[in-house]
């Protein structure tokens, strides 16, 4: 982790130079810039597709379909067939209970920057408004933060 100096501003040759401290983190092979609290308001919002979140959603819906169609009669049988831990399979299956707008935001790369697969695999509320709050979607509003997105 590399940290920059304290914030400062100065004028050089009639140009205002503003310095803002940032932190560089390495996560999963990619670098991420972390700005100080409150500074994120000015940061441009680029879509960031997170393949681990997208893959987990795809697996969850596939596994749910395999159980619902009767190909497998239980999570135990499916976990044995897939060669994975039953507990992990059940945690991933919970992703099928996410609010549709949260799923859409993840697929479009519009999820909060702080949302990671690890937090999605923890127990989450069944209520969609509570999910939005718990997962960092603008005080319970939908992905755009607009009150019309409230569920």
Secondary structure, DSSP 8 states (H G I E B T S, - for coil): -EE----EEEEETTEEEEE--EEEEEETTEEEEEE-TTGGGGS-------HHHHHHHHHHHHHHHHHHTTSSSSHHHHHHHHTS-HHHHHHHHGGGGS-HHHHHHHHHT-S-TT--HHHHTS---SSHHHHHHHTTSGGG--TT--GGG--
